Every structure is written in structure tokens, then in C-alpha cells.
Amino acid sequence: MTPGGFLVIHAANEKKNKLQEEEEMTNYSKEELQGDWEFKFVRSVSGAFKKPEELAFVVEEEALSGWKLIEKFDDNRIRFKRPASAKRNDATLPAYIEPYTAPNTVFPRLVWPGAFYLSSLAQSR
């Protein structure tokens, strides 16, 4: 196997391991599962959340669309939640605010912003 092929496989395994770790670390309360909540992870390749000013910037910008910081997993991953009803206000947000992606001004340092809907997940079970 070429070194490049090994790196691709290693990166894919690393991504899979981090997603599995997030699944195991993410405990939702009964109220959250029964409620109408949305959850979102924001990820940084560069460890941007180690810097308090970077973390504060992301938290403040996410708050504009109703997201509240739940926890910081590490310097690369943070998790937010908001009531699903907050979607009703999304159309009134400034154009630069994207409720389901990472903040635009930090985005070059962030990858793979992910949002999922626990309400949909809970209903499919």
C-alpha cells in the first residue's frame, strides 16, 4: 500500500472513531428525548476551541439563532442544542447567519459542521 493510501485509510478510521466516541459521550436526558430539541456539533480541525476568544465567538454567533452550548468535548468539538421551535425565527436572521452550519468567519478553520434533529431521530425509533 502506498503511503497516501495508508493516510486515507487512517483518516477514515480516525473519523469513524471520533463519531463513535461522540455517540458514547453524548447522553441525552429523558426530557430531551421526549422534547422537541435539535442538536448540533461544531468541529474544528485546528483545535480552535482551545482559545477562549474563538470559543466565545462561536458560542455568541450560534446564540443568534437560538443555539445554546451544552458541552465542549475537547479543543476540536463542541455541542449545542436549541428548541425546534427556534426554526420559525430562522427567516428573520441576518443573511450571514446559517443556523445549521458553523459561523462563517471561523468556517475556514472548521470542518464538517453537523446538525441532526433529535425529534426526527426519536420519532423514527
Order of alpha helices (4+ residues) and beta strands (2+ residues): alpha-alpha-beta-alpha-beta-beta-beta-alpha
